Amino acid sequence: MLRFGQHLIKPSVVFLKTELSFALVNQRPVVPGHVLVCPLRPVERFRDLCPEEVADLFCVAQRVGTVVEKHFCGTSLTISVQDGPEAGQTVKHVHVHVLPRRAGDFSRNDDVYEALQRHDKEDPPDKSRTEEEMAAEAAILKKYFQEN
């Protein structure tokens, strides 16, 4: 099991792991393919990562972005870090949101940030995906990384 802030993450929802980072599917995605990339070390704030962790985190985010954009038929990506409570961070563990985007997925393009702000605070629990749904998506995404 990996730790993501106060949460224990089952290996079945993790689709990529490096020496310093891991990527997992999101329990409450804002758009299809919305995933998270986290450092293995549970660090609350971005400033507390060492340079090697920052480099690995963003290299993994780049690799993951390429895959989710392709797999979910996106044409662009939103990559976001909410660093601290006033920035909207709800899990006290640095993480990068990677969201595949397409034309018209939000009526106003920047509404994605409002959706990110709300998605794990205001959405009712029944909007959460099941463990089985998350594991199925992770298994599909994992295959992209096994080919390399």
C-alpha positions, 0 to 999 in steps of 0.5 A, a space after each residue: 500500500 502507498 500513502 497519499 496524505 491521510 489515505 492508503 492507496 491500493 496497488 490496484 489503482 496505481 498505474 505507474 511507479 518510479 523510484 520517487 513518484 507514482 501515478 494513480 487514477 482519481 476516485 472523483 475525476 473532473 473529466 474522463 482520464 483525470 489522474 494524479 501524480 504524487 511523490 512517493 515520500 508523503 510531503 505536504 507542500 511543493 517547497 518541501 520536495 528535494 530537486 530530484 523529487 521535483 524532476 521525477 514528479 514532472 517527468 512522470 506527469 509529462 509521461 502520464 499526460 501523453 498517455 491520458 491525452 492519447 487514451 481519452 482522445 484529448 487534444 490538450 492537457 490541464 496540469 495543475 498543482 494546488 499547493 496549500 489549503 488556500 490554493 484548494 489542496 485538500 489532501 496534505 500530500 503534493 500531487 499533480 492533477 493531469 486532465 486530458 481536455 477537449 474542445 467544449 468540455 467546459 463552457 468556459 475553459 477556466 471553469 476546469 479550475 472551479 471544478 477542481 476546487 469543488 470535486 472532492 469537497 462538494 461532490 456527494 459520495 455517490 459520485 465516487 467511483 468504485 474500487 473495481 472501476 478504478 482498478 479497471 482503468 488503472 489496468 488499462 493505463 498500466 499497459 501503456 507503460 509496460 510496452 516501453 
